């Protein structure tokens, strides 16, 4: 069934190499484009990682229980946490707290 496949494959490869337009589009452009795209993606991932390391999370802890303390300790292991105790939140107070603590 694949008896003539090798002959056809060799013929097509020779034709691809002879045509400079196809050689440019299928070989040279990807050799330039993929490293450039890889560099751009690496830079953007590094920038996102740096922004995540600078992030601050604001936690409103109204009960001061052991579970909330464990939760904030767990969060502190990976990101910076600001804890606010005994406060009733509405949108104005929340926005003011976020801007005061430079948090998300």
C-alpha positions in Angstrom: 0.0 0.0 0.0 2.8 2.5 0.8 5.1 1.2 -1.9 5.2 4.4 -3.9 5.0 6.7 -0.9 8.8 7.2 -0.6 9.1 8.2 -4.2 6.3 10.7 -3.9 7.8 12.1 -0.7 11.3 12.5 -2.2 9.7 14.2 -5.3 7.7 16.7 -3.1 10.7 17.5 -0.9 12.9 18.3 -3.9 10.1 20.5 -5.2 9.9 22.3 -1.9 13.6 23.0 -1.8 13.7 24.3 -5.4 10.9 26.9 -4.8 12.4 29.9 -2.9 8.9 31.2 -1.9 8.0 28.0 -0.2 11.4 27.7 1.4 11.1 31.2 2.8 7.6 30.7 4.1 8.0 27.2 5.6 11.5 27.1 6.9 13.1 30.6 7.4 10.1 32.5 8.8 9.3 29.9 11.5 13.0 29.7 12.5 12.9 33.4 13.2 9.3 33.7 14.5 9.3 30.9 17.1 12.3 32.2 19.1 10.9 35.7 19.1 7.5 34.5 20.3 9.2 32.4 23.0 11.2 35.4 24.2 8.0 37.6 24.4 6.1 34.9 26.3 9.0 34.4 28.7 9.2 38.1 29.4 5.4 38.4 30.0 5.4 35.4 32.3 8.3 36.9 34.3 6.5 40.3 34.6 3.3 38.5 35.8 5.3 36.5 38.3 6.9 39.7 39.7 3.5 41.4 40.0 2.1 38.3 41.9 5.0 38.5 44.3 4.2 42.1 45.1 0.5 41.4 45.7 -1.1 42.1 49.1 -4.3 40.5 50.2 -6.6 42.2 52.7 -8.4 39.9 55.1 -11.3 41.0 57.3 -11.2 38.9 60.5 -14.2 39.6 62.6 -14.2 36.4 64.8 -10.4 36.1 65.5 -10.9 32.3 65.8 -8.3 29.6 65.3 -9.5 28.8 61.8 -9.1 32.3 60.6 -5.7 32.5 62.2 -4.7 29.3 60.4 -6.0 30.7 57.2 -4.1 34.0 57.4 -1.0 32.1 58.4 -1.4 29.9 55.4 -1.9 32.9 53.1 1.2 34.6 54.7 3.4 31.7 53.5 2.8 32.6 49.9 1.7 36.3 49.7 1.7 39.4 51.8 -1.5 39.6 54.0 -3.0 42.6 55.8 -5.5 41.7 58.5 -8.3 44.1 59.6 -10.3 43.1 62.8 -13.8 43.9 63.9 -15.1 46.1 61.2 -18.4 46.2 59.4 -17.9 46.5 55.7 -19.7 48.5 53.1 -18.4 49.5 49.7 -17.0 52.9 50.8 -15.1 51.4 53.8 -13.8 48.5 51.6 -12.4 50.8 48.9 -10.8 53.0 51.6 -9.2 50.0 53.3 -7.9 48.6 49.9 -6.3 51.9 49.0 -4.8 52.4 52.5 -3.2 48.9 52.5 -2.4 49.0 48.8 -4.1 45.6 48.5 -6.4 43.7 46.1 
